[in-house]
Amino acid sequence: MLSNLTLAHEQGATIGVAQSAGSLARILGPIYATTLLHYMPPLPYLTCTAVLLATSVLVFQKLCRETENPKAEIRNPKEGSRPDLGCHLK
């Protein structure tokens, strides 16, 4: 999926960087979490909660932006209208 978002001549470098970042996260993640767990037991769980919430907010904002953009509208074939994602918070 990542390779579909990059230009053809940059795909190898993009996938290499993504795999390197994933490997680094698999090495440093457990070290980081066990260090936090040793000094303050709830902190690794709170860190994961913060990352999850931040990711959820970013995805929700992106979905709202896409449904407000007329070019990115997704039409429901039965009703002919866009799906309601609860993005009318203005």
C-alpha positions in Angstrom: 0.0 0.0 0.0 2.9 2.4 0.8 4.4 1.7 -2.6 1.2 2.8 -4.4 1.6 6.3 -2.8 5.1 6.9 -4.1 6.5 7.5 -7.6 7.8 4.4 -9.4 11.5 5.4 -9.2 11.2 6.0 -5.4 9.4 2.8 -4.4 12.5 0.9 -3.4 13.8 3.6 -1.2 10.4 4.2 0.4 9.9 0.5 1.2 13.5 0.3 2.5 12.9 3.2 4.9 9.6 1.8 6.0 11.1 -1.6 6.8 14.0 0.0 8.6 11.7 2.1 10.7 9.6 -1.0 11.5 12.7 -3.0 12.5 13.9 -0.1 14.7 10.5 0.1 16.4 10.6 -3.7 17.1 14.0 -3.3 18.7 13.5 -0.1 20.7 9.8 -0.5 21.5 10.3 -3.3 24.1 13.3 -1.6 25.6 11.4 1.6 26.0 8.3 -0.1 27.4 10.2 -2.3 29.9 12.2 0.7 31.1 9.0 2.7 31.6 7.3 -0.3 33.3 10.2 -0.6 35.7 10.1 3.0 36.8 6.3 3.7 36.6 4.1 0.7 35.8 1.1 2.6 34.2 3.2 4.7 31.9 3.6 2.2 29.0 -0.2 1.8 28.9 -0.8 5.5 29.0 1.7 6.0 26.2 -0.1 3.5 24.0 -3.4 5.2 24.9 -2.1 8.6 23.8 -0.8 7.2 20.5 -4.1 5.5 19.8 -6.1 8.6 20.6 -3.9 10.9 18.5 -4.1 8.4 15.6 -7.9 8.3 15.9 -8.2 12.1 15.9 -6.0 12.3 12.8 -8.0 9.7 10.9 -11.3 11.3 11.9 -10.1 14.7 10.7 -8.9 13.2 7.4 -12.2 11.4 6.8 -14.1 14.6 7.5 -12.0 16.5 5.1 -12.5 13.9 2.4 -16.3 13.9 2.8 -16.4 17.7 2.7 -14.4 17.8 -0.6 -16.8 17.4 -3.5 -14.2 15.6 -5.6 -13.7 13.0 -2.9 -17.4 12.4 -2.2 -18.4 8.8 -2.0 -21.9 8.3 -3.2 -24.2 5.6 -1.8 -25.7 4.0 -4.9 -29.1 3.3 -3.2 -29.6 6.8 -1.8 -27.4 9.0 -3.9 -26.0 10.7 -0.9 -22.8 10.6 1.1 -22.4 8.5 4.2 -22.8 10.3 7.5 -19.6 10.2 9.4 -20.6 12.7 12.0 -18.4 15.4 10.5 -20.9 18.3 10.8 -19.3 19.7 13.9 -18.9 23.3 12.6 
